[in-house]
Amino acid sequence: MEQLFDYISKRIDLTQEVKEFTQSISKIKKIKKGDVLIKENQIVNKTYFVVEGCLRSYVFDSVGKEHTLQFALKNDWISDYIAIFNNEKSSQTVECISNSTVIEISISEGIDSIFLRFPKIESIHRKNLERNIISLQKRILNQLQLTSLDRYKYFLKQYPEIEKYALNYHIASYLGITQQSLSRLRGSIK
């Protein structure tokens, strides 16, 4: 829990009362590589804070091709926020791509109650959502405006340690290229 408390305390003054309440609504989970936290078509009521390791979210298109949407490393949050905020079943799968430790928080039982009790926590959450929106819009613009080589270079800056966790097809699907193209890009920048 200390890592989550460090994360929060960088944004607000963290009281003992907030710590205790946060602990009461949180669950520390050790998960193994390959474990799935959220499956497509399930009700989503949890969000995850990554303490260590790496997770990713992905979807399948109409022909069954997999597309990685997000990687979550240390101090990142991951869930299917479309499902949560639209109160619908998940369209994404969230899986663990390395042995990881996460802090699981229930949305209805935890997040909503902590916001009511400690409004400053809600402002942290809002800022996180704003950062996610910015990140997603940059990703969309990069897909539209940058060459695959520039997208790959930007990706490496954004996720400098990702290659020790993610498989080639994870990275290629995130970039919207084939694994062969990814190999060529790697060769061109070495």
N, C-alpha and C positions, 0 to 999 in steps of 0.2 A: 504493500500500500504506500510505502514511502515515496516511490517514484511518482505515483499519482498525486500525492500531497505536494511533492516538489513542483510538479507541473502546475498545480492550482496556485501554489504560493507565489509563483512568478507573476501571477496575474492579479491576485487579491491577497489581503491579509488573511491568513488561514487560522481560524480560532480552533480551540480544542473541541468546541461544540460541533463545528463543521466536520472536523476529522471523525469524530465519533459517529455522527449521522451518516457520513459517507461510508464508513466501515460497515454500518448496519444494513446498508442497501446494496453492498457490493459483495462479489464473490471472486476470489482469486482462483483461476483455473490453469492448470498445466495441460497443454494440449499437444498431441503428437502430430508430426508431419503426416498430412493426408486426412486429418480429421476435418469434418465439415461442421461449421457453427450455424450456418444458415443455408437451407436448401431452397431451391426454386419452388414456388407454389406453397410455401408455408407462411403462417402468420408470424410476423416479426415483432418482438416486444423487447429486444435486448440490443444494447450497444456494447462495444468492446474497446477497451483502452489497452494498447499493446505495451507490455512491460519489457518483453524481449522476444526475439524471433521475427517472423514475417508471415503475414497473411495476405491473401488477395481476394478480390471479388471479381466474378466473371459472369457472362451471360452467353447463351447460344443464339445464333441467328436462325432464320427460317430454314436454312439448309444444314443446320447442325454444326456450323463452324463456331468455335469458341473465341470469345473476345474478352481479354482482361481489361477491367475498368479501373481498378485501383490496387495499389500495393500499400500495405500498412506495416510500418516498422516501428521501432521504439518511439514511444510518446505520440503515436498516431491513434486516431479513433477509426473504427470501421463498423459498418452495419449496412442494411438496405434502407436508406433514409426515405426513398420513394415509398416503400411499403409502409414504413412507420408513419410518415406525415400524411399520406393519402388513405391510411387505414385499409390497405389492400394486401393481398398475398405477395410474397417476394417474387421478383422477376430475376433476382441475382442469386448466386451461390457464393458464400464466403467460406474459403478453405484455408487451412494452415499449410504453408509450404515449407516450414521448418518446425522443429520442436519449438514451442513457444509458451510464454506465460502471458495471460491476459487478465484484465479485471473486467468482469461481466456486471453490467448494471441493467436492471429491468427498467423499461421506460415508464410503464404505468405505476409500478410500485415504488420506483426509486427516483428517477429523473424528475418527474412531475412534482413529487412531494418535496424534493430538495429545492426546487425552484420556488415553491410557495414559501418555504421556511427561510431560505437564504437567497434573496433576489440577486445578490452579486454573482452567485454561481450561474444564474440564468444569463447574465451578461457575458460570462466566459463562454457558455454554450453558443450564444449568438455570434460572438467573435469567431469561434471555431467554424460555425456554419458559413459565415462570411468568407473566411479563408478557403473553405471547401468550394464555394461558388466561384471565387476568383481562380482557384486552381483548375476547376473544371472548364471555365471559360477559356483560360489560357491553353488548356489541352485541346479544346475544340479549334481554337484559332491556329495552334501549331499544326494540327492535322490538316487544316485547310491551306496554310500559308507556307509552311516550311518543307524543305526537301527531307527525304527520309534520313539522310546523313545529319542534317541539322536537328531533326527530331531526336535522333539517337544521342547526339551530343548533349542536348538539353536534358534528356532523360537521365543520362549519367551524372549530370550536375545535380539533378533533383533527387536521385537515388544512388549516391556514390557507392554504397555497399550492396546493392541489390543482386549483383551477379554471383555473390556467394550463397544466395538463397534461391533465386528464381531459375527455372529451367529456360532453355532457349525459346521454347514455344510460348512460354508465359510472356517473355519480353517482346518477342515478335508480334504476338497478338495484341499487346498493349500499344505497340507502335503502328499497328495496321500494316505489317509487312510479312513476308514469308521468312521461314528460318534460314533459307538460302541467302536471301537479301541481308538478313542480319549478319550472317557470316562474312559476306562481302563488305559490309559497313565496318565491321570490326577489323578486317584486314586493311581497309583503306586508312584507318586512323592509327595503326600501330607503327 
